[in-house]
Amino acid sequence: MSVFVALRKEFMELSRTYRLLVVVAVLVFFGLISPLSAKFMREILALIPGGADIAKVIPPPTVWDAIAQYVKNMPQFGIILALLVTMGAVAGEKDKGTAAMMLVKPITRGAFITAKFLALASVFALGIILAGLSCYYYTLLLYETIDLLHWLVLNTFMLLYVLVIIAITLLCSTLTRSSVTAAGIAIGALVFIGLLGSIPTFGKYLPGELIAWGTRLMHGDTSSSWIAFGVSVGIIAVSSGAAWLVFRRQEL
């Protein structure tokens, strides 16, 4: 029951501070603009002084250009939003003293952390669902039909990838009382994971491989990366569990 109480509080806070609206609006915007920018890139370049010559050498846009734009935009801005929204999730409440006030009520520390993660996961799930639907609709209008099942899988992998970022940042937010410090630690961790991902031996086992897997599916390549999927789920579980263990021992 305490989880539902804490979850209700999280949704109210996300709504009142407009973070829910901002996350969903930004993701939907880039979902919409991805097929549009791919379709009209040559026309846009032609409007720039000296850009007409460049526009002439760009091949006519295809559905794969729209998908490539979407795959480029969504993880990139998903990471940025996840860091910005999550970095103060716990650190900010500890700094302001609201965490201590919440825990005076019949809310356990485990419920507090769980509600944080579930609320953020729900917001990003809503944003990615609406962005995926928007991009799919405009891709159908401007290009051609794409495989709906593979599109759903691609967006599911994108959500899982963002949840990894949320879980890591939530742990970092639990470790400190400063949102900026939490963001710095989280960025450092993500840079480290990114460097590992650039090494082919390790990259195929890390969360970034999920995006590559989803992209391959869109092109009809059914080769899987289940280890990367398992590692991603493991990072979420370990980071969330570690956040709870750290938080339960902290003095507020």
MARMAR-999561 format. One record per residue (C-alpha): x, z, y. Coordinates in steps of 0.02 Angstrom, whole numbers, plus 32768, in hexadecimal, padded with zeros to 4 digits. Each point is the difference from the previous one (the first is absolute). Layout:
SITE | xx | zz | yy
SITE | X | Z | Y .
...
END
This chain:
SITE | xx | zz | yy
SITE | 8000 | 8000 | 8000 .
SITE | 808F | 8028 | 8078 .
SITE | 8041 | 7F4E | 7FED .
SITE | 7F59 | 7FBA | 803F .
SITE | 8000 | 8077 | 8094 .
SITE | 80B1 | 7FCE | 802F .
SITE | 7FDA | 7F48 | 7FE2 .
SITE | 7F69 | 8007 | 8074 .
SITE | 806E | 804D | 8086 .
SITE | 8082 | 7F76 | 7FE9 .
SITE | 7F81 | 7F74 | 8013 .
SITE | 7FB7 | 8052 | 809B .
SITE | 80AE | 800F | 804D .
SITE | 8030 | 7F4D | 7FD3 .
SITE | 7F5F | 7FC3 | 804E .
SITE | 8007 | 806A | 809F .
SITE | 80B5 | 7FD2 | 8023 .
SITE | 7FD8 | 7F47 | 7FE3 .
SITE | 8089 | 7FF2 | 7F7D .
SITE | 7F81 | 7FC1 | 7F82 .
SITE | 7FC5 | 7F7A | 807A .
SITE | 80B0 | 7FCD | 8031 .
SITE | 803E | 7FEE | 7F4D .
SITE | 7F6A | 7F9A | 7FC9 .
SITE | 7FFF | 7F95 | 809E .
SITE | 80BA | 7FD6 | 7FF6 .
SITE | 7FF9 | 7FD4 | 7F47 .
SITE | 7F64 | 7F95 | 8016 .
SITE | 804E | 7FA9 | 8096 .
SITE | 8097 | 7FCA | 7F9B .
SITE | 7F8F | 7FD2 | 7F6E .
SITE | 7FA1 | 7F8C | 8074 .
SITE | 8094 | 7FB9 | 805D .
SITE | 8068 | 7FD5 | 7F66 .
SITE | 7FA0 | 7F62 | 7FCA .
SITE | 7FDC | 7FD3 | 80B6 .
SITE | 80B6 | 8009 | 8037 .
SITE | 8036 | 7F99 | 7F6A .
SITE | 7F7B | 7F7D | 8025 .
SITE | 8023 | 7FEC | 80B9 .
SITE | 80BB | 8024 | 8006 .
SITE | 802C | 7F4C | 802C .
SITE | 7F80 | 7FFD | 808D .
SITE | 8040 | 80A6 | 8043 .
SITE | 80B4 | 7FC3 | 7FFF .
SITE | 7FCC | 7F5F | 8057 .
SITE | 7FC2 | 8067 | 8095 .
SITE | 80AB | 804F | 8019 .
SITE | 8079 | 7F9F | 8070 .
SITE | 8072 | 7F9F | 7F8D .
SITE | 7F9D | 8034 | 7F68 .
SITE | 7FAE | 7F56 | 7FE2 .
SITE | 809B | 7FBE | 7FA6 .
SITE | 8005 | 8099 | 7F90 .
SITE | 7F46 | 7FEE | 7FD9 .
SITE | 801C | 7F4D | 7FC4 .
SITE | 8079 | 8034 | 7F77 .
SITE | 7F91 | 808B | 7FBD .
SITE | 7F9E | 7FC2 | 7F68 .
SITE | 7F42 | 8009 | 8000 .
SITE | 7FC4 | 80B0 | 7FD5 .
SITE | 7FC2 | 8028 | 7F52 .
SITE | 7FA7 | 8092 | 7FAF .
SITE | 80A8 | 8044 | 7FC9 .
SITE | 8037 | 800F | 80B5 .
SITE | 7F67 | 806D | 8021 .
SITE | 8026 | 806D | 7F69 .
SITE | 80B7 | 800D | 8032 .
SITE | 7FCE | 803B | 80AE .
SITE | 7F8B | 8082 | 7FB7 .
SITE | 8083 | 803F | 7F85 .
SITE | 807D | 800C | 808F .
SITE | 7F8E | 8058 | 807D .
SITE | 7FA1 | 807F | 7F99 .
SITE | 808E | 8061 | 7FAE .
SITE | 8064 | 7FFD | 80A2 .
SITE | 7F77 | 8049 | 806D .
SITE | 7FC1 | 806C | 7F71 .
SITE | 80A8 | 8058 | 7FFD .
SITE | 8001 | 8019 | 80BC .
SITE | 7F50 | 8045 | 8003 .
SITE | 801D | 8070 | 7F69 .
SITE | 8099 | 804D | 8053 .
SITE | 7FAB | 801A | 80A8 .
SITE | 7F60 | 8049 | 7FBA .
SITE | 804F | 806D | 7F79 .
SITE | 809B | 8044 | 8055 .
SITE | 7F9F | 808B | 8059 .
SITE | 7F80 | 801F | 7F77 .
SITE | 804A | 80A8 | 7FCE .
SITE | 808F | 8018 | 807C .
SITE | 7F8A | 7FEF | 8094 .
SITE | 7F85 | 807F | 7FBB .
SITE | 808A | 807D | 7FDB .
SITE | 8046 | 7FEA | 80AF .
SITE | 7F56 | 801A | 8053 .
SITE | 7FCF | 808F | 7F8C .
SITE | 7F63 | 7FAA | 7FBF .
SITE | 8044 | 7FFF | 7F4E .
SITE | 8004 | 80BE | 7FFD .
SITE | 7F4E | 8006 | 8046 .
SITE | 7FC1 | 7F89 | 7F79 .
SITE | 8050 | 8065 | 7F74 .
SITE | 7FAA | 809F | 803C .
SITE | 7F61 | 7FAE | 7FC1 .
SITE | 7FE4 | 7FEB | 7F44 .
SITE | 8073 | 7F68 | 7FFA .
SITE | 8097 | 8003 | 7F8E .
SITE | 80A4 | 7FB2 | 8030 .
SITE | 7FED | 7F84 | 7F72 .
SITE | 7F56 | 7FCC | 8044 .
SITE | 804C | 7FEF | 80AE .
SITE | 8086 | 7F85 | 7FC6 .
SITE | 7F8A | 7FA4 | 7F8A .
SITE | 7F80 | 7FE6 | 808A .
SITE | 8087 | 7FBC | 8074 .
SITE | 8036 | 7F7E | 7F80 .
SITE | 7F4F | 7FCF | 7FCA .
SITE | 7FC3 | 7FEB | 80B3 .
SITE | 8094 | 7F93 | 8031 .
SITE | 7FF1 | 7F9C | 7F5F .
SITE | 7F47 | 7FE2 | 8023 .
SITE | 8021 | 7FC3 | 80B1 .
SITE | 8085 | 7F84 | 7FC9 .
SITE | 7F96 | 7FC9 | 7F6C .
SITE | 7F71 | 7FD8 | 8078 .
SITE | 8075 | 7FA3 | 8074 .
SITE | 804F | 7F97 | 7F76 .
SITE | 7F57 | 7FD9 | 7FB1 .
SITE | 7FBA | 7FC0 | 80A6 .
SITE | 80A1 | 7FA4 | 8029 .
SITE | 8002 | 7FAF | 7F54 .
SITE | 7F4A | 7FC9 | 8011 .
SITE | 8020 | 7FBB | 80AE .
SITE | 8099 | 7F9E | 7FCC .
SITE | 7FAA | 7FBF | 7F64 .
SITE | 7F69 | 7FC4 | 8064 .
SITE | 8066 | 7FA3 | 8083 .
SITE | 8072 | 7FB8 | 7F7B .
SITE | 7F66 | 7FB6 | 7FAC .
SITE | 7FC4 | 7FB8 | 80A6 .
SITE | 80A6 | 7FB7 | 8036 .
SITE | 8053 | 7FD0 | 7F5C .
SITE | 7FBE | 8009 | 7F50 .
SITE | 7FC3 | 8077 | 7F7A .
SITE | 807D | 807F | 7FBF .
SITE | 7FF3 | 8067 | 7F62 .
SITE | 7F96 | 8098 | 802D .
SITE | 803D | 806D | 7F70 .
SITE | 80B6 | 7FE1 | 802A .
SITE | 7FD9 | 8021 | 80B8 .
SITE | 7FB4 | 80A8 | 7FD3 .
SITE | 8099 | 802C | 7F98 .
SITE | 8075 | 7FD0 | 808F .
SITE | 7FA2 | 8071 | 8079 .
SITE | 7FFD | 808D | 7F80 .
SITE | 80BC | 7FF5 | 7FF3 .
SITE | 800D | 8002 | 80BE .
SITE | 7F99 | 809F | 8005 .
SITE | 806B | 8052 | 7F7A .
SITE | 809C | 7FD0 | 8061 .
SITE | 7FB9 | 8050 | 809E .
SITE | 7FCF | 809C | 7F9E .
SITE | 80B6 | 8013 | 7FCD .
SITE | 802F | 8002 | 80B9 .
SITE | 7F76 | 807E | 8026 .
SITE | 8035 | 8075 | 7F73 .
SITE | 80B8 | 7FFD | 8034 .
SITE | 7FD6 | 801B | 80B8 .
SITE | 7F86 | 808D | 7FD4 .
SITE | 808C | 8058 | 7FA1 .
SITE | 8074 | 7FEB | 8096 .
SITE | 7F78 | 8043 | 8073 .
SITE | 7FF1 | 8099 | 7F90 .
SITE | 80BA | 8022 | 8008 .
SITE | 8006 | 8017 | 80BD .
SITE | 7F9B | 8037 | 8096 .
SITE | 802F | 7F67 | 8068 .
SITE | 7FA2 | 7F5C | 7FEE .
SITE | 8096 | 7FA0 | 8045 .
SITE | 8075 | 8052 | 7F83 .
SITE | 7F87 | 7FDA | 7F74 .
SITE | 7FFA | 7F4A | 8035 .
SITE | 80BE | 7FF9 | 8007 .
SITE | 8013 | 8047 | 7F50 .
SITE | 7F7A | 7F8B | 7FBD .
SITE | 8051 | 7F68 | 8051 .
SITE | 80A7 | 8033 | 7FB6 .
SITE | 7FB1 | 800D | 7F53 .
SITE | 7FAB | 7F57 | 8013 .
SITE | 80A1 | 7FAE | 803C .
SITE | 8058 | 8046 | 7F66 .
SITE | 7F78 | 7FBC | 7F8E .
SITE | 8009 | 7F5A | 805C .
SITE | 80BC | 7FF7 | 7FE6 .
SITE | 7FE9 | 8022 | 7F48 .
SITE | 7F78 | 7F7B | 7FFD .
SITE | 807A | 7F7F | 8044 .
SITE | 8068 | 8015 | 7F62 .
SITE | 7FB0 | 7F8F | 7F7C .
SITE | 8028 | 807C | 7F74 .
SITE | 7F99 | 8088 | 8055 .
SITE | 7F88 | 7F9C | 806B .
SITE | 7F94 | 7FC6 | 7F70 .
SITE | 7FD8 | 80B6 | 7FD6 .
SITE | 7FD3 | 803C | 80B0 .
SITE | 7F5B | 7FFE | 8062 .
SITE | 802D | 7F64 | 8062 .
SITE | 7FF5 | 7F9E | 7F5E .
SITE | 7F43 | 801D | 8002 .
SITE | 7FEF | 7F88 | 8093 .
SITE | 806A | 7F7F | 7FA6 .
SITE | 7F96 | 8016 | 7F63 .
SITE | 7F5F | 7FE5 | 8060 .
SITE | 8049 | 7F67 | 8057 .
SITE | 8035 | 7FB6 | 7F59 .
SITE | 7F50 | 8017 | 7FBF .
SITE | 7FBB | 7F9E | 8093 .
SITE | 8073 | 7F71 | 7FCE .
SITE | 7FC6 | 8008 | 7F4C .
SITE | 8098 | 805C | 7FBB .
SITE | 7FC1 | 8089 | 7F8C .
SITE | 80A8 | 8056 | 7FE6 .
SITE | 7FE6 | 80BB | 8017 .
SITE | 8061 | 8092 | 8049 .
SITE | 7FB1 | 8097 | 7FAE .
SITE | 809D | 8069 | 8015 .
SITE | 7FF5 | 7FEC | 80BD .
SITE | 7F48 | 8030 | 7FF5 .
SITE | 802C | 809C | 7F9D .
SITE | 808E | 802E | 8076 .
SITE | 7F89 | 7FEF | 8095 .
SITE | 7F7E | 8072 | 7FAF .
SITE | 808C | 8078 | 7FD2 .
SITE | 8041 | 8007 | 80B2 .
SITE | 7F51 | 8027 | 8040 .
SITE | 7FE8 | 8089 | 7F7D .
SITE | 80AC | 804E | 8019 .
SITE | 7FF9 | 7FFA | 80BD .
SITE | 7F51 | 804B | 8006 .
SITE | 802F | 8086 | 7F82 .
SITE | 809F | 8029 | 805F .
SITE | 7F9E | 800C | 80A3 .
SITE | 7F8C | 807F | 7FAF .
SITE | 8091 | 8066 | 7FB7 .
SITE | 805A | 8005 | 80A7 .
SITE | 7F63 | 8028 | 8063 .
SITE | 7FCA | 808F | 7F8F .
SITE | 80A4 | 805A | 8022 .
SITE | 8004 | 7FE7 | 80BB .
SITE | 7FDD | 8084 | 8082 .
SITE | 7F82 | 7FBF | 807E .
END
